[in-house]
């Protein structure tokens, strides 16, 4: 786990939760990527507005 006291959040890694099924739905901070992902998921330069950021899609996002 990683605590983020200024944000009031705690990251709990899925590997420590038994029988947790992870389904990726978006890529955040995609402009800082190390490898390209061609998976048709939305790619954001920062975060979706639902996560508290401005809506900023990655320019070459392959979303259809």
MOMO-V653388 format. One record per residue. N is the residue number from 1. PHI is phi as a letter, one per 20 degrees, with the letter a starting at -180 (NA if undefined). D_CENTER is the distance of its C-alpha to the mean C-alpha in Angstrom with 1 decimal. Layout:
N & PHI & D_CENTER
N & PHI & D_CENTER
This chain:
1 & NA & 17.2
2 & c & 16.1
3 & e & 17.5
4 & c & 16.5
5 & f & 19.8
6 & f & 19.5
7 & e & 16.5
8 & m & 18.1
9 & c & 15.2
10 & c & 15.4
11 & e & 12.8
12 & d & 14.4
13 & f & 13.7
14 & g & 14.1
15 & f & 16.9
16 & e & 19.0
17 & d & 19.0
18 & f & 21.7
19 & l & 21.1
20 & e & 17.4
21 & d & 16.1
22 & e & 12.4
23 & c & 11.3
24 & f & 8.1
25 & c & 7.8
26 & b & 5.4
27 & d & 4.3
28 & d & 3.7
29 & l & 7.1
30 & f & 8.4
31 & f & 11.8
32 & d & 11.8
33 & f & 11.3
34 & d & 14.2
35 & c & 14.5
36 & e & 14.1
37 & d & 12.7
38 & d & 15.1
39 & c & 13.7
40 & m & 14.0
41 & e & 10.5
42 & f & 9.6
43 & c & 8.4
44 & d & 8.2
45 & f & 10.2
46 & c & 8.8
47 & c & 7.0
48 & f & 8.6
49 & f & 12.1
50 & f & 11.7
51 & e & 9.5
52 & n & 12.4
53 & c & 12.1
54 & f & 14.0
55 & f & 13.2
56 & b & 13.0
57 & f & 12.3
58 & f & 12.7
59 & g & 16.5
60 & d & 16.8
61 & f & 14.1
62 & e & 15.9
63 & f & 15.1
64 & d & 18.4
